[in-house]
């Protein structure tokens, strides 16, 4: 798998093109809390007309490091990655916490971002204290992870949920705890109005983690943001309704 070294740290990523081409957009996908870039592997291979890659954030997947407690720290790290790849400007796509990182990139590194694709995320990502407390106990080894359907639509198949969990099963719980802190401190409600590049918010209609109202706020407060809602999907529309998700993304990138 390809890697790149930045300031002594190794960043791992997956890509749908081994050889760069001039056709289509260049798209960087940023995963969410407790995940890695492989959650986007199926999707990026479904858009071969564009050069897409999905990276592992610091301390996630096969990337070195120990993670960060803030989305701006992650954004600085991703900015270095984009610059080292000589990909500026590019389309930045972020899911959940990755969406907060994408927004931070557009605010603090606007020269790097051509468009934004915001997937089941929000301008503010508050986390319930009970969730953070539970993550603390997992990180301390006091409790095992519980497999449940939280975040998924009622009709999502158990096999789909199991396959997604298998991708993320080895994520470091201490890094995941930092992710939750990064989520909880993410607040760009007063800043997203300054983002004027073409943007698209995608939301699973049954998402209870980052609900529809979060995405309506983006649509209503970002000057060039549109909203697409995917039925029969929760927080993971790119795995719950993959074909519909692919079609929406293709249309946005081609527009």
Number of C-alpha atoms within 10 A of each C-alpha: 7 10 15 14 13 12 7 9 14 17 24 22 22 20 21 20 15 9 7 11 12 8 10 14 17 21 25 26 26 31 25 26 22 22 25 26 24 21 23 22 16 14 20 24 16 17 17 13 18 22 22 28 21 25 26 25 29 22 22 26 23 19 21 17 15 15 21 21 20 20 26 21 15 25 24 16 19 22 22 14 18 18 12 13 10 11 16 16 18 19 22 27 27 24 25 23 30 28 28 31 31 31 31 24 24 23 18 13 15 17 13 19 24 18 25 27 26 29 30 30 29 29 22 19 23 17 16 10 10 9 12 18 12 16 23 19 17 18 18 11 12 11 12 11 14 7 9 9 12 12 17 24 21 12 11 18 12 12 9 12 18 11 13 17 14 10 15 18 14 13 17 17 19 19 21 26 25 21 26 26 20 26 26 20 17 24 18 16 13 10 14 19 14 12 19 14 16 17 23 25 26 23 29 28 19 23 23 15 18 22 18 21 11 18 26 18 18 24 18 13 18 20 16 16 23 18 17 18 18 19 16 17 25 28 25 25 28 23 20 24 17 15 13 13 23 18 12 15 19 14 9 16 18 10 7
